[in-house]
Each structure stands twice: as C-alpha cells, then as structure tokens.
Amino acid sequence: MVSEDGAEVMSLEKALKKANDADLDLVEISPNAKPPVCKIIDYKKFLFEQKKKQKELKSKQTKVTIKEIRFGPNTEDHDFNFKLKHAIDFLKQGAKVKAYVFFKGRAIVFKDRGEILLLRFAQELEDYGIIEQLPKLEGKKMIMMINPKKK
C-alpha cells in the first residue's frame, strides 16, 4: 500500500520483518502521526552521525571572552597608557573589554572624572574596537563595554 505522498505504508509486523532481514533497526520517527512514521536504519550509525554533527556545531561556536580593566578616578597618564596597551592586545585577540572606574568611599563625587577617563579610553581604542555600551554608573562602578572590530 502507498500513501498520498508516495511513501510505502505497511503493518508493524511487516516492517519489523523487513528490518530484521536487512539486519537494521526499525526507528519510530513521528509517533503522533496517523499511522506512526517509522524508518529502517542502522541506529548505532545514526547515533554516531548525530554526535558527529553536534561536535561539529560545537567546534564552530566561538566563545566570547570578556577582559576587565579597572581604573580609579585619579588614574595618571602612565597607568592609563599601560592599561591601554593591554586593552589593545585584548581587542586584537578578539576579546571584549569591560573598562570600569571604581569609586572608593567619597571618591564618588568625582563621577565626571571617571566618565571623562572612560571616554578618553574609548577614543584611544577607536581603531581597534567599537563601543557597545557608553559609560554608565552602576553602584560604585562606572562601566563601559568595547567590542573588537571585525577583521
């Protein structure tokens, strides 16, 4: 018997016998369909192929690493340049950079200094990365995210 879409329709006993004769397995593909859809395949080979596909997809995924760079509101030029060089290296390697200014105690009154520092940092990294998030104050930290430029 043949269905509307041209697939062969047979009883469960016939299907099992056909699978056994071919030394293969009868696998139920769609149990909710009327009649249920089954396929005659080598199940171990099928599982192997599935694992292989999963492994291939996993290897193609890229892990996004985030590197953090911490500043104080009164960071001097030498320290700024030192951290800038590290940020350039991180962006060249393809990692995101999370730069933040941490305000200790009453230093929170220098919010404007922290924002200026981060904006200057972003301006220096213009050739290597794109700003994902502008400086934003969260508690005692002013945070800015920078993504690497696509190659």
N, C-alpha and C positions, 0 to 999 in steps of 0.2 A: 504494500500500500504506500502511496506517495501523498504528502501533504500539499497545501496550496503553494508553498514556496519551493517545492521541488525536493524537499528532504524526505528520506525514506522513513516511514513510520512502521514500527514492529512491536511485538509484545516484549515484555521484560524477559521472558524465558528465551526467546529467540536471540535477543540482544546479548544476554549472558552467554549463551552457547557460542555465538559468533565471536565474542571477546575471548572466551576460553580457547576456541580453535586457533585463534591468531596469537595466543599467548600474551594478550594485552588485558588492560583493566577497563571496566565499564564505569565511567565517571559521570555523576549527575551534575549537569551544568546549571539548569534552571528548574528547581523543584516546584515552584509555584505555577509554572505554565501547565496548560491542559492540552495534550498529555505532557508529562515531565520530559525535559530535554536532557538526553544523555549522549556521551561521546565515548568512542572506543579509542583509548590512547594508552601509552606506557606511562603510568602515573609517576614512577620514580624519575623518569626523564623529564616529565612535566614539572615536577617539584624542583629539579636541578635547574631547568631553564628559568623558573620563577626566581630562584635565589640568585642566579647569574644576572638577571635583569635588575633586581633590587640592588645588588652590589655595584653594578654599572651606574645606576642612577645616584647612588650614594657617593661614588667617586667623582661624579660630575658636579656635586654640590660644592659651593665654596663657603668656608666658614669665615664669618666676619669677626675680626678681632678688633677690640677697642683698646687703645692705649691711652692712659691718662697722664696728663701733665698738670702739675699743681703749681700755682703761683700764690704769692702773698700780695696784699695791696701795695706794698712798698718794694717790689722786686726791682733790683738795679739792672742796668744795661748788660753787664757781663753775664749774670744769671739768665736774663731774658734771652740773650744770644745763644747761650749753651743749650737751653731748653728748646729754642727754635731749631737748632741743628738736629736734635733728637726727633722733633716733630716732622721735619723734612724727611728723615730716614724712615720713620714710621709710614708716612704717606707714600713714599716711593715703594715700600714693601706691600702696599695695598691695604693697610690697616686704617681704621677710623681713628681720629684723635679727639679725645674729650679733654678740653682745656678748661680748668676752673681756677677761680680765685677763692681762697678760703679766708674768711674774715674771723680772726680770733678776738674774743672779748668785745671791747668797744671800737675795734677797727671797722665795724660795720658802718660807721659814719663816713667812711671813705668809699662808698659804693661807686661813686663816679670815677675814682682812680682805677678800680677794678674793671669797670666797663671799658675805659679808655685803653687799659692794658690788653684786654682780650681783643678789642677791635684792632689795635696795632698788630697783635699777634696774627689775626686773620688776614690783615693787609699784607704782612710779610709772607704768608703762606699762599697767597693768591695764585702763584704759578704752579703749585703742587696740589692744591685741594679746593673744594667748594664748600662754603658754609652751609651746613644742614640746619643748624639752629643758632640764631643770634644769641648774644649773652642774655641770660635770664636768671634772676635771683631766686634760689630755692633754699630757704632757711638761711644758713650762714655761708652758702656757696653760690657763686655766680658761675653758671655753666654755659659752655659753648661747644657745639659739635662740628667737626670738619670731616667731610668725606674726601677720599682720594679722587683725583681726576682720572677718567677712563683713559686707557692707553690707546 
